[in-house]
Amino acid sequence: IPLVNQWQHFIRGTYVTGVEPGNASMLGRAWNRKHGYLQHIQPGEVREFHLEIGVLDGAEEIAEFESKV
C-alpha cells in the first residue's frame, strides 16, 4: 500500500480518528502527481495489498517493534 492517510476530528462529542490505506494522498491530484503517487489502473487490472494493524502496549513493546523494522 503506497500511503496511509490518517485524520482526526476532535469536536466535543464526536472524537474520531481515521486510518485509511490508499493509493494516493488526501492532498489532491496535483500533489500526488508531483510526488509520484498518482497511479492509473487499467480496465481489468487487479492489484492486491496486505495490511496488518496492531496495537503496541507501552514503551517496551514499542521499542521491541522498532528494533525489528
Long-range contacts (C-beta under 8 A, 24 or more apart in sequence): 1-49, 1-51, 2-37, 2-39, 3-37, 19-53, 21-49, 21-51, 23-47
